[in-house]
């Protein structure tokens, strides 16, 4: 998760229909190098699918530093925070033929979570880096972004065991930042985090629902914090 303290118009984005087809992915990815070197492209293409991108992120140590590495630097430094992991996943998915989409899960008394999202056969899935067990991959089975966001609700909590997820953003196509070389720059990419802070977020529940939320039980907390890294 990453600290930042209207229904999305999904029709405004361009999606590749159907399952990820190898021929389509190869032809699309080879059309551009996005500023990556041949070796970097080879490493990204070797991930092959959203599941492969998730496996790569799962193998990286979680970065607790206050940084905003570009996808190139994540690939080189072999570490990522939630923000860095979500943006890296969007870049990797782009190389594999998907639009580079992310959305932001906004919390109260907690940190936000940046997730790369993709669509297969009209349903949403997600790839993410997290310091918590359940805030990572989602299969593409969710009919809309609200369903996808709500799949994180029950296991999204702070260290007081409070359920903290409250809102989600519209999808952000990171191609809008191509002029800033977001995929390959050596400079921090805080401009993406700043954009997420500025865009509208949609409430997931009413104030009355929020007031009556219960804390998590110890077993759920223990399961979600397997491998949790402390500062």
PyMOL commands that set and color helices and strands:
alter all, ss='L'
color gray80, all
select helices_A, chain A and resi 10-12+22-30+38-45+50-58+71-77+82-95+145-150+153-155+174-180+190-198+207-211+218-224
alter helices_A, ss='H'
color red, helices_A
select strands_A, chain A and resi 61-62+79-80+101-107+113-120+123-127+138-142+165-169+172-173+201-203
alter strands_A, ss='S'
color yellow, strands_A
deselect
rebuild
show_as cartoon
